[in-house]
Amino acid sequence: MCTDFGMKRYFGPEVGKQNLINFLNGLFQGEKVIVDLDYQQTERNREREHDRKVIFDLYCTCDDGSHIIIEMQQLSQEFIKDRAVYYTSRIINTLVPRGFKGNTYELPEVYFIGILDFVLDMPGTERYYYDIALCDRESGDQFYSKLGYKFLVLPNFNRPIMAIKGIMDMWLYVFRHMSELEEIPKFLDKRVFQLIFDIGEVTNLNPSDMNAYELSLKDKRDAEAIRLSIIRQLERAEKKGLAQGMEKGMEKGIEKGIEKGIAKGIAKERARVIAEKRELAKEMKKDGLPIAQIVKFTKLSAEEIEKLK
């Protein structure tokens, strides 16, 4: 399900329109109610020379006039937030009336929905759902209600069946476990999810779709292999860095230890020599030798020799 082929088959215009309507209504949870939608062209050519060409997974307009971009991302994207903003900006740009004279800039609602098979780099990394809007930093009040970003982070959804509550939990469970399920679980609402499982029957695929399905699975496995490879490389780099750090630390520690030991030994030897000189000076004083002569032989100061008893 979480592949390009899966998204287009389960939610595409041929047989998946009702699934997409059900999913979006579950996601918006009463914030908006979608009765019907139209699929739009997913490929956007450059309008200006420096613009990038973009291809959405799914792009549709709803019966209330809102525009929705749906993206499924398997591999971690360093700039997924930038990408989301860029995609919505491209859509908004196309919605501005061309050559219209007047002050109206009224725009319809535009939403970006990201279904992510990796952990999003944001505060609260354990969360599996982010609902983002333009807000005032100080009060938290929403500044603009017609632009939103919703991210579903699949790896963070680990709820057991007994803890699943509400339609959104059900959708997340289906996204996470569809490839493992042979039939619809009893706790899922059949009115919403039965069509998903009917479409999901591999036996229903024609040769062309079967080929696309197998290629999509290969892409997903390749993506997973790349992700695991990156994780292992990072782990090896971390271990290597730790080992090098410990080695350098030990070398530095040994070096400091030697320096400290030498300094301590020198100080101890110096104290021993001074003590011997003082003992010699005492004996010379007892024998009645002049202070000047004792200074010459011991290199002690006259003041120090005078104090010796």
Disulfide bonds with the S-S distance in Angstrom:
none
